[in-house]
């Protein structure tokens, strides 16, 4: 199969910046990382993204906020164009295409909407590159949730790592898991909050965007009474937690009044423990409880959280221990998914997103 140079661009739930990865791959079994860089959003873009997200509850809000969304989308696209041009100059080889995820501000499979800010046509004009974007909509049209899309890339990593069976736990804003069996089967699902609750409380209380290394949580004390109430509340509603509810867990679902009377550091410690307990509980389930459990995502840098997970489950390792920079897994994934989109190979599957059949995805804007 032909091999391509593909640039993947990813800005996740935390919306702090853009991860950029150039890979060489055939979209199937071949995969090599060529260059990776991180580009931080300025504080104005960061604030505007989170302000918009908190105002959107349904598709009508997207329409009503169009005068705010339009300029922000252009600003985000221009930022991505600068990323493409800068990393392309450094790479100094022809990039076949760009996998442009965009910035998710609203996701609701029931309404068949997954809204990412990012103008593929404008990005192509500004960079003179072929752009592949809007990866989720075709999955949603075919009955899927539109997420998660990374399992097909995790499957490639399993082969690269020469692992028989594994569960990948991606702790981003939301936590999702991919389980891969030795028989080449896979499943994927969102299981609950990742760093979104902690990040939001930090943003709303101090001049920081997240709890670096879990140091705030470490300095605080877990309130066991509040923790028990939060866990009970979560599992009482667990059966009604579909993917779109989990995707908006921080702003639309979680009741922060549980921790409002706690000292800030104690609230962070308690929220971090709550997040850990949700992940631990999920990993106890038979379908996720593999001999190799690999942590990905920004949450793997929260030492307080990771130590809690490792204390309960000795099979957990950070993806970095396999020689991969864990900061760029999703940008690598969308570089890979872009190639699969270009050559019309499926990127989502019934066992990963709930779609009716394996689906291709991604709109292609040729330069």
PEGI-V448035 format. One record per residue. N is the residue number from 0. SS is DSSP state (hx for helix, st for strand, lp for the rest). PSI is psi as a letter, one per 20 degrees, with the letter a starting at -180 (* if undefined). D_LAST is the distance of its C-alpha to the last C-alpha in Angstrom with 2 decimals. Layout:
BEGIN
n={N	N}
ss={SS	SS}
psi={PSI	PSI}
d_last={D_LAST	D_LAST}
END
This chain:
BEGIN
n={0	1	2	3	4	5	6	7	8	9	10	11	12	13	14	15	16	17	18	19	20	21	22	23	24	25	26	27	28	29	30	31	32	33	34	35	36	37	38	39	40	41	42	43	44	45	46	47	48	49	50	51	52	53	54	55	56	57	58	59	60	61	62	63	64	65	66	67	68	69	70	71	72	73	74	75	76	77	78	79	80	81	82	83	84	85	86	87	88	89	90	91	92	93	94	95	96	97	98	99	100	101	102	103	104	105	106	107	108	109	110	111	112	113	114	115	116	117	118	119	120	121	122	123	124	125	126	127	128	129	130	131	132	133	134	135	136	137	138	139	140	141	142	143	144	145	146	147	148	149	150	151	152	153	154	155	156	157	158	159	160	161	162	163	164	165	166	167	168	169	170	171	172	173	174	175	176	177	178	179	180	181	182	183	184	185	186	187	188	189	190	191	192	193	194	195	196	197	198	199	200	201	202	203	204	205	206	207	208	209	210	211	212	213	214	215	216	217	218	219	220	221	222	223	224	225	226	227	228	229	230	231	232	233	234	235	236	237	238	239	240	241	242	243	244	245	246	247	248	249	250	251	252	253	254	255	256	257	258	259	260	261	262	263	264	265	266	267	268	269	270	271	272	273	274	275	276	277	278	279	280	281	282	283	284	285	286	287	288	289	290	291	292	293	294	295	296	297	298	299	300	301	302	303	304	305	306	307	308	309	310	311	312	313	314	315	316	317	318	319	320	321	322	323	324	325	326	327	328	329	330	331	332	333	334	335	336	337	338	339	340	341	342	343	344	345	346	347	348	349	350	351	352	353	354	355	356	357	358	359	360	361	362	363	364	365	366}
ss={lp	lp	lp	st	st	st	st	st	st	st	st	lp	lp	lp	lp	lp	st	st	st	st	st	st	st	st	st	lp	lp	lp	lp	lp	st	st	st	st	st	st	st	st	st	st	lp	lp	hx	hx	hx	hx	hx	hx	hx	hx	hx	hx	hx	hx	hx	lp	lp	lp	hx	hx	hx	hx	hx	hx	lp	hx	hx	hx	hx	hx	hx	hx	hx	hx	hx	hx	hx	hx	hx	hx	hx	hx	hx	hx	hx	hx	hx	hx	hx	hx	hx	lp	lp	lp	lp	lp	st	st	st	st	st	st	st	st	st	st	st	st	lp	lp	lp	lp	st	st	st	st	st	lp	lp	hx	hx	hx	hx	hx	hx	hx	hx	lp	lp	lp	st	st	st	lp	lp	lp	hx	hx	hx	hx	hx	lp	lp	lp	lp	lp	lp	lp	lp	lp	hx	hx	hx	hx	hx	hx	hx	hx	hx	hx	hx	lp	lp	lp	lp	st	st	st	st	st	st	lp	lp	st	st	st	st	st	st	st	lp	lp	lp	lp	lp	st	st	st	st	st	st	st	st	lp	lp	hx	hx	hx	hx	hx	hx	hx	hx	hx	hx	lp	lp	lp	lp	lp	lp	hx	hx	hx	hx	hx	hx	hx	hx	lp	lp	lp	lp	hx	hx	hx	hx	hx	hx	hx	hx	hx	hx	hx	hx	hx	lp	hx	hx	hx	lp	lp	hx	hx	hx	hx	hx	lp	hx	hx	hx	hx	hx	lp	lp	hx	hx	hx	hx	lp	lp	lp	lp	hx	hx	hx	hx	hx	hx	hx	hx	hx	hx	hx	hx	hx	hx	hx	hx	hx	hx	hx	hx	lp	lp	lp	lp	lp	lp	lp	lp	lp	st	st	st	st	lp	hx	hx	hx	hx	lp	hx	hx	hx	hx	hx	hx	hx	hx	hx	hx	lp	lp	lp	st	st	st	hx	hx	hx	hx	lp	lp	lp	hx	hx	hx	hx	hx	hx	hx	hx	hx	hx	hx	hx	hx	hx	hx	hx	hx	lp	lp	lp	lp	lp	st	lp	hx	hx	hx	hx	lp	lp	lp	lp	lp	st	lp	lp	lp	st	st	st	lp	lp}
psi={q	q	q	q	p	p	o	p	p	p	o	a	h	h	l	i	a	p	p	p	p	p	q	p	q	j	j	e	i	q	p	p	p	g	q	q	q	p	o	p	q	r	h	g	g	g	g	h	g	h	g	g	h	i	i	o	i	r	h	h	h	g	g	h	j	h	h	h	g	g	h	h	g	g	g	g	g	h	g	h	g	h	g	g	h	g	h	g	g	h	g	k	r	p	p	g	r	p	o	o	g	r	o	p	i	p	o	o	h	h	j	l	p	o	o	p	p	p	o	h	g	g	h	g	g	h	i	k	q	p	p	p	a	l	h	h	h	h	g	g	h	k	j	r	i	j	q	q	i	i	h	h	h	h	g	g	h	g	g	h	i	l	p	g	q	q	p	p	o	o	n	c	g	q	p	q	q	p	p	p	r	h	j	j	q	q	q	q	q	q	i	a	q	d	i	g	g	g	g	g	h	g	h	i	h	r	l	r	i	r	n	p	j	k	h	g	g	h	i	a	p	p	o	h	g	g	g	g	g	g	g	g	g	g	h	h	j	g	h	j	n	r	g	h	g	h	h	k	h	h	h	i	g	p	o	i	i	h	j	h	j	q	q	g	h	h	g	g	g	g	h	g	h	g	g	g	h	g	g	g	g	h	i	i	q	g	i	i	m	r	h	o	o	o	p	r	r	h	h	i	i	n	h	g	g	g	h	g	g	h	h	h	o	i	i	p	q	q	h	h	i	j	j	p	o	i	i	j	g	h	h	g	g	h	g	g	h	g	g	h	g	h	j	k	q	q	i	q	q	h	i	g	i	j	q	h	r	p	p	r	r	p	q	p	o	p	*}
d_last={23.08	19.96	19.32	16.11	15.54	14.54	14.88	16.82	17.55	20.75	23.09	26.14	29.10	30.57	27.59	28.62	25.31	22.22	22.65	19.89	20.19	18.44	19.87	20.00	20.68	20.75	20.69	24.37	27.06	25.46	24.60	24.80	24.10	22.64	22.47	23.23	23.66	24.83	23.95	26.61	26.11	28.41	31.41	30.37	27.18	29.28	32.06	29.95	28.31	31.77	33.32	30.87	31.31	35.06	34.98	33.11	35.38	33.88	31.23	33.27	32.91	29.11	29.64	32.43	30.56	27.37	28.23	28.31	25.42	22.90	23.43	23.61	20.28	18.69	20.74	19.75	15.98	16.57	18.75	16.17	13.71	16.70	17.33	13.96	14.37	18.02	18.01	15.27	17.58	20.51	19.13	18.33	16.57	13.06	11.90	10.34	9.31	10.92	13.67	14.24	17.75	18.49	22.09	24.40	26.89	28.33	28.73	31.07	30.94	33.87	32.03	28.92	26.93	25.00	23.53	21.20	20.27	16.60	13.93	10.76	9.03	10.66	9.89	6.09	7.31	10.03	8.75	5.61	5.28	4.89	7.74	10.85	13.57	16.71	18.49	21.97	22.12	22.36	25.18	26.99	26.77	28.45	31.29	30.12	30.36	26.71	28.11	28.58	25.48	26.39	29.19	27.13	26.22	29.88	30.83	28.92	30.69	34.02	33.63	32.63	35.70	37.86	39.31	41.08	40.79	39.29	38.44	35.55	36.33	33.43	35.07	32.44	33.23	34.15	35.61	34.27	35.56	34.42	37.27	36.85	39.74	40.73	40.25	36.45	36.55	35.06	35.35	33.85	34.90	35.14	38.73	39.16	38.62	37.33	37.31	36.60	40.28	41.16	38.16	38.91	42.58	41.85	39.44	42.06	44.96	44.06	41.53	39.49	36.60	38.15	41.27	40.49	41.97	44.07	46.54	47.32	48.01	50.15	52.22	52.88	55.08	54.01	55.86	56.85	58.10	54.83	52.87	54.93	54.35	50.55	50.53	52.89	50.76	47.58	49.22	50.97	47.59	45.72	45.82	44.04	41.27	38.26	34.80	33.81	37.13	36.64	33.08	34.67	37.85	38.14	37.90	39.04	41.42	43.29	46.47	46.70	50.29	51.36	50.94	51.59	55.15	54.38	54.03	50.36	50.54	52.42	49.88	47.07	49.23	50.02	46.43	45.36	48.20	47.29	43.72	45.21	47.66	45.01	43.10	46.39	47.53	44.34	44.63	48.17	47.03	47.37	43.77	42.48	45.40	44.14	45.64	42.46	41.02	38.01	37.14	33.56	32.13	33.39	36.74	37.69	38.27	40.92	43.97	46.32	44.31	43.72	47.40	48.44	46.28	47.51	51.09	50.97	48.76	49.23	46.36	43.70	41.63	38.68	35.51	35.73	38.86	36.77	34.93	31.77	30.88	31.37	29.38	26.05	26.70	24.50	21.48	22.04	22.45	19.14	17.39	19.49	19.03	15.22	15.87	18.47	16.28	13.75	16.83	18.64	21.46	23.39	23.02	26.08	29.53	32.76	34.53	31.95	30.83	33.29	30.83	32.51	30.65	28.06	24.72	21.09	18.83	15.53	12.97	9.53	6.49	3.77	0.00}
END
